[in-house]
Structures are given as structure tokens and as C-alpha cells.
């Protein structure tokens, strides 16, 4: 494909994916508000200024706007300066907090669903079968006829339970002839081959001259859920650790938040031939947007003014102590937080160009 056309296609895919993730976030707020009797005055596709109204959704006017990114839901009396009986501040603080929580919650649920699909498509690691890759020419593995993609299932006729057991079997037989049981073409062909692990191999070649990784097997529904939960938890933990290091000034070279260019760089890499040769492009795309959705949900829960987490934080005194923060004070804090957030986004996006995020092979 023409490089310019390919870049344009990736930009469109990224744009549509991010827009859908943001729309789902806003609809979380919309339906939660509706459930508690709070009216929404506008659903906007894109960001203002407005081009035109295009109809209604559940009696709520919908608009299309000039800035073609994201979406918004304008909830009645969102600033809390009025006395509308069906406004945001007409309901109890717990309901208001649930409305603020609904957007991030939808993002987290969507993320879990997408990552579950990825887990189902890729399968789960099967440590009793190791897939060979990176065969080095002239090494024992190459001479023995092992190919990238072959699966090793036994050493000297004995099946192993993990990579560690396989590795130890090789180390225990340096300079001695061993047999490896090989499965090829998804089990259509099985054979035994002989080779001798080298006692003193060249650097970065290993005793037999190949890399191995756990093969994949189809996952049951329970395995999909538990596998996704573990991957999801690891990602959330890693994200909070990065945020913590950035806040405390202990961030390393690879601890970097990214803007639109950074997201494009990462998405473009996930759709490159080097990646899609091993994993289908639609799988890497779902994984990418699943992680983006998780990031949007988590970051929005941080107690930063102008974000959902900040608004929840400002509602806690009323919930816990029945002490209302004056609406003018809350509005001023929210506006100040919004301005600082925009400056931070500007900084992150500029930094994307000055110091691009490191990617494999770059």
C-alpha cells in the first residue's frame, strides 16, 4: 500500500477508535443521569463551537461540532449555580457521585471486554509446549532441521512442564547428544530429531541456537476471565506506578505519558508488518483500544479538578459530613483545574515531537 495512503488510513482508524471510546464514556454519564431523573440538555459529537443540531436521542438534542474529536454530554445545571428540579445538584450527593463514576466505569468495562476478546483470540500460554523462533544458521538447532514455528514437546522422550525444566534439561546435557520431539504445522507432523548442545557457544546464541516461547492453547471461559483479569490488573498497577514516579520526580527514560502523536506512533507500530505477521492486526487493534479505554477510565478517576475523580472528591464533604462546598468555589476550582489540564495536555503533545516514545526497533 502507498505509504501516504497507509498513514492516512491509520490516522482515520485511530481517530474513530478514540472517538468511540470517548462517546461510550459520555454515554455512561448520560444514562446514569437519566436513571436518577437528571436531564441532559445536549449530546455533542465533536467539541464546540457547534455546527448544527441534528436531531434528538431519547428526547435530548444532539449536535455536531466543528472540532472533530471526542464527544460531550451537557447535563442540566452541571455548574450547580441554578435551582433546576431535574438538574445535577437536585439529587443526593451519592447519586451525583454515581453519575460521575459512570463514565469511567463504562471505560473499564469496555476495556475488560475488549481484552477478553484478545485473550480468547490469542489463547493462553501452554508451558508444556515451547515454540521455536529465531533459528540461527549453522547452529545445532538449524542442522537438526528445526524451523521457526515448530513446537518442542519433549527432551529425550520426557515431556516438560515449563521453560525452566526444558532449559535445565539442555544445561544438564551440554556436549551430549539429546533428542527433541518436534510438532509441526499445528500437529499435522510429529518427529524426533537429534542434536548436541554446545558447551561453549558464541555470545547470544545459546547451546542449541534458537529462542523458545510458550505455545498458545485455546482458553476456557474461566481461563479467559482470569487471564484477562490478571493482564488488566498488571496494566492498572503499571499505570499507577508510572504516574507515581512522574509525580515524585523519579520517572525513568521510558516513563512517559503520550499525546496524540505518541498514540499514533504506538498504534502504527501495532499495525506494522513486523507485529501483524505474528498477531492479526484486528487483535492488536482491539488490545490497543482496550488499553486506551482502561487508561481513560483510570485517569478520569484521579482526584484532579475538572476530571470525574476531582468532582467526586469535591462531593465527598457533602456525602460524609453534610457540608456543601459553595458552588462558586467548586466552579472556580473546576475551571482552574481545566486550565491546568489543558496546559498539561499541551505539554505532553509538544513533548511527543521533542522526545518521541521509544518503540521496539527504534
Phi, psi and omega in degrees: 000144176305130184303321180294316179295320180296318178297317179298319180295319179294322178297316179297316179299315180297315180300312181295318180298314179296321180297317179297318179300318181289320178299317179298321177301312182292324178291335172300312176299317184300309184287328176293316177299316180298321180296330181261013176079017178263129185273141172258136186266340182198140169247118184251131171263119191084178183246149182304158013284153185284141172270307182190160169279143185237012179133197181230149173234114184052049178067013179250124180301140177246139181235157170245139190236165189288324182276107192279058179211131174076201183196171177206157171236123179263108182273141183301135178054043181295333179278346178075019182267350181253190181230032182299130181293340178244027179270173185299323184266013174272347181259168182294157181299327180294322177292321179297318179296320179295325176295317178294323181290334190298321181298304177301323180298319178298317179300318181291321177294314179300318178301314182297321179295312181297317180291331175293320177297319178298315179298317179296322182288321183273337185082183180243157182300137174245098187287356177272357178225126181248128181272129180276143175207166176060044179295127181266129183300137176084359180272169179305321180295318179295314181296327181284355177087016178282138181243156173300134183100342175295153179245127178267126185243346181201152173242125184054036177079001182254116177298149179247160184257348183197169176300321183300319179294318178299312181300317181294324178297322177293315181296327180286349185235030178298129180080001180245142179289133177231167175245141174242132175271124187243137173245134184230150178056054178056039175088001179292334181226128178231134180208167178246133179234154182251145174201167180237111177301135183281141179287317182232077182284159174300159179305139173064022176247333183073170184298327184244350172085039175206160172260154177226149175216157181299133173289171180250151174225156179299141183256142172287170180301316180296320179294324177298313182295313182292321178295318178294318180300320179293314179296320180296314179297320179297320181293315180299315179300315180296320180296316179294324178296319178296314179300318179298317180291325178294319181292321183273357179077019180252019184293143177270185184296330183264000177273098187213128170279146184241152174259208185293318179294318179299319178295321178295318179301315181293315181296319179299320179295318181296338180258008179285160183297327180299326181272312185289346175294331180259327183229131180305143183301324181293330179290314179294328178293315178298321178296317180300308183287334173296318179288324176297316179298318177298316180299317180297317179295315183291312181298323179293343179272353178293142184284060180250127179308142181088339173267165181301320179299323178294320180290325175296316180301319181288344178269347185295320179302321179292323181288317188270325187236001182059033177250115182271128171287130180309136185300323179296322179293315179299318179296317180297318179296318181295317180296317179298318178296322179296317180296315179296324179294320178295321178294321178296317178297321177297316180299314182297318182290324176293319180296332177305324181276322183286318181225085181299150179296133180290136179236156179305131179086355181267000000 
